[in-house]
């Protein structure tokens, strides 16, 4: 449950840069006459890093719980 909540939090947190990028990329300037669509590829690596960080943070705790389960300890 906590992992789902954290992943939802990442989705909410990732919306902020997505909104910022969407407003920046449509601006037309002299140097970017068709808009700054070059900034759009910055979003997927941001999401990937947040998701990887979540997985790396959750993995050790879950591995410990799996080991405790097989040892017969009480799991909470």
C-alpha positions as CSV (number, residue, x, y, z in Angstrom):
1,X,0.0,0.0,0.0
2,X,2.7,2.4,0.9
3,X,4.5,1.7,-2.4
4,X,1.4,2.5,-4.3
5,X,1.0,5.8,-2.4
6,X,4.6,6.7,-3.0
7,X,4.2,6.0,-6.7
8,X,1.2,8.2,-6.8
9,X,3.1,10.9,-5.1
10,X,5.8,10.6,-7.8
11,X,3.1,11.1,-10.4
12,X,1.9,14.2,-8.7
13,X,5.4,15.5,-8.2
14,X,6.2,14.8,-11.9
15,X,3.2,16.8,-13.0
16,X,4.9,20.1,-12.0
17,X,7.9,19.8,-14.3
18,X,5.6,18.5,-17.1
19,X,3.4,21.6,-16.8
20,X,6.5,23.8,-16.9
21,X,7.9,22.0,-19.9
22,X,4.6,22.2,-21.7
23,X,4.5,26.0,-21.3
24,X,8.2,26.5,-22.3
25,X,8.1,24.3,-25.4
26,X,5.3,26.3,-27.0
27,X,7.1,29.6,-26.7
28,X,8.3,31.0,-30.1
29,X,11.4,33.2,-30.1
30,X,13.8,34.4,-32.7
31,X,16.3,31.6,-31.8
32,X,13.4,29.0,-31.6
33,X,10.9,29.9,-34.3
34,X,9.0,26.7,-34.0
35,X,9.1,26.5,-30.2
36,X,11.4,24.9,-27.7
37,X,10.5,21.3,-28.2
38,X,14.1,20.3,-27.4
39,X,13.2,20.6,-23.7
40,X,10.6,17.9,-24.0
41,X,13.0,14.9,-23.6
42,X,14.0,16.1,-20.2
43,X,10.8,14.8,-18.7
44,X,11.2,10.9,-19.2
45,X,14.6,10.8,-17.5
46,X,13.2,12.8,-14.5
47,X,10.4,10.3,-14.1
48,X,12.8,7.4,-14.6
49,X,15.0,8.6,-11.8
50,X,12.1,9.1,-9.4
51,X,10.8,5.6,-10.1
52,X,14.3,4.0,-9.8
53,X,14.8,5.8,-6.6
54,X,11.5,4.5,-5.3
55,X,12.4,0.9,-6.2
56,X,15.9,1.2,-4.7
57,X,14.4,2.6,-1.5
58,X,11.7,-0.1,-1.2
59,X,13.8,-3.1,-2.2
60,X,15.9,-3.6,1.0
61,X,12.8,-3.4,3.3
62,X,10.9,-5.9,1.2
63,X,13.8,-8.3,1.0
64,X,14.1,-8.2,4.8
65,X,10.4,-9.0,5.1
66,X,10.7,-11.9,2.7
67,X,13.6,-13.4,4.6
68,X,11.7,-12.9,7.9
69,X,8.7,-14.7,6.4
70,X,10.7,-17.7,5.4
71,X,12.3,-17.8,8.9
72,X,8.8,-17.9,10.4
73,X,8.9,-14.5,12.1
74,X,5.8,-12.4,12.5
75,X,5.3,-10.0,9.6
76,X,3.6,-6.7,10.0
